[in-house]
Amino acid sequence: MENPLTGEVESYEKEFEYEVGERSVTVSAEKMNVFYIGVDNPVAVSAAGISSNDLSVSISGGGGAIRGSGSNYIVTVSTPGECRVNVSGGGMRDSKVFRVKRIPDPVARLSKSQGGAMGNGEFKAQGGVGAFLDNFDFDANCTIQGYKLVYVAARQDPVEVVNAGARYNDAARRLVNKAKPGDIFYFDDVKARCPGDNVGRPINSMVFKIQ
């Protein structure tokens, strides 16, 4: 050892114990432990004892792509299943596996209701059906592609209209405007499309009884 005061090199004989630790990598999805198709998935990457600037980060599987620098990255994926985030640098190489999933099914609602009794005035005031992602932490919007509206008045045959999109078309609006207490409206074959979807997906139907 070199004496810092005198600059002389001095030798010693000593016995001592030490531990060898393996360098560890942390790859954490900042929202949850999955990657969702159709949205930006933030990821934090770090490795003990290694500067984030010395790390090389890539992704494999899941139709994935990754962009960013330092310790902050954005992952996008396109295929359900699994993918790996691969990290190397400073003599270390590791990877972490993440599940790849579609955005959960949205919930169809009329105003704030998924069905049941609704006042005549409130029912007629609605402009159409909305799709809502409840308790989903990402910035994503799903849209209603269409539905079948069935109007059943007391002692009369059902009247059916096919509505494209979320808002009522003219035919659907005419049925809605006929609503009176005791009538029943069915919203069937409701389909929504979320980010990452190639085609619309079926979601919940709704039944309303007019008060």
N, C-alpha and C positions, 0 to 999 in steps of 0.2 A: 504494500500500500504506500502511496505517496503522502508524505507529511505535508499538509497544506501550508505550514508555517515556514519549514526549512526547504521544502522541495526535494528532500531526500527520500529514496525508496527504502522502506523497511519491510522485513519479512517476519511473519508470525506463523506459528502452528497452533491451530485451534480445532476443536471438534464442535459441531453445531448441527442442529436439526432444522429442516426447512420443508415446506410443502410446495408442490407443483400444482397450480390451478389451471384448468382448461379455460381458454377464452370463451366467453359466452356471447351469443347474439340475441338481441331482443327485437322481435318484429311484432308490432301490435297494431291491429286495426282499431282506429280511434273511435269508431262508432260501435262495433260489436265484432264477434269472432267469426264473421262470415263476410264474403264479398257479394254484393248484389249486382245483378245485370242491369244495365241501363242508367246507372248513377255513378258519380265519382266517389270512390272509397278511399278516405284518407288513411295513410299508414305512417307510423313512426318507426324508424329503424335506428338501432344503436348497438354498439359492440364494446364490451368492457376493455379499456386500455387502448382503444383505437380511435383516432380522430374520424368523425363522420365524413370528412373530406377525402379520407383514404379508402372509403368503402365503395365497392361496386355492387349495385343492386339490380337484379333482373327478375323476370317472372316467366314461369313456364306452365302450360296447361290452362284450361278454362277459357281459351281464346283471349288471354289476358295481355294487357299492355301496362307499362308503368312509366311515370314521368315524375321529375322532381330532382332534388339535390339535397346534400347535407343529410339531415335526419328526417326530412318531411317529403313524403311521396304521395302521389295519387294513382290508384289502381283502377283500371276499367276492365271488365270481363264480359264475355258474351255467350259462354257455354256452361250449362249446369254441370256440377260434378266437383272436382277438386283442382286446385292450382297450388304452385309452390312459389314463394318469394325466396330467391337465392341471393345470398350475401357473401362477398369475399373481400379480402384485403388484410394487410398486415400479417400475412402468413396464416390466415384463418379462412375457413370456408364452411358455410352452414346454410340450411334452408328450413323454412317453416311452411307447413301445409294449412291451407284455408279451404273451407267449403265455399262453393259458388252456387248461389240460389237466385231464382227469379224474385222480383219484388212480390211481397204477399198480395193476395187478392184484396182489392178495395171493397168497400161496402157501399152498396147503392142505398141512397136515402132521398126522400122527398122532404125538403126542408131539413128538420133534424130527426125525422122519424123513418124507421124501417118498415112501418106498417102499423095496423091497428086503427083505432077510432081517430078521426080528424074532423074538425069543424068544417062546415060547408064553405065559409068564407076563406079560411086558411087554405083549404084544398084548391080552390079556384085561383088563389093568389100566386100559386107556384108556377114557375115558367118551364119546369122540366125536371129531369132526374140528375142527381149529382153522384160522383164516385169519390169516396173519401178513404184515405189511407190513415187509419187510426193507429196511434202509438208507433209510427214509423219515423225513425230519427233522421232520415235523409230528405233532401229537398227534391221531391218527385211528385209529379201530378199525373193522375190517370184520367182518362176521358171516357165517357159513355159513347159506345158506338151505335147502340140502338136497343130497342125493346119492343115488345108487343103489349099494347094497352087494350084491356078488355073491360067494357062497361056493362054492368048488370043492374038494371033497374027492376024494381019489384014487379013480378008477374009479366016480365017481358023477356024476349030472347036476348042473349048476349050480343053485343056489338064489338067487333074487333078491329083495331087499327095497328098497322106496323109503322113504327116511328124510327127513322134514321137519325142518329145523333142524340144529344142530351136534351135539347129544347124541344118542346111540343111543336109538331108540324100543324098545319091548318086542320087536318082531320082530327088529330088528337085533341087540339084545343077545343073543337066543337063538342067533343064528347065530355071533356072536363067541364065546360060551361053548362052542361046539362045536369051537373051533380045536384042532388037534393038529399035531404036526410033519409037514410035507409038504403041508399044506393051503395053498390060495392064496385070498386075498381081494382083490377088485377094488373100488375106489371110483371110480365113473364118474359122468358128468354132474354134477360138483360145481359148485355155483353159490354165489357170495358177493355180498353187497351192502355197498358202501362209502358213506361220507358223500357226498351229492350224487347218488347213483344213484337213478333212478326205478324201475328193475327190477334183478333180480339179473344178474350177469355170469358166464359160464362161466370156470372156472379149471382148473388142472391136475388130471388124474386120478392115482390112486395104485394100485400093485400091491404086495402084501406076501406073501411066502412064509414060512410059519410054521416055526420051527426047534424 
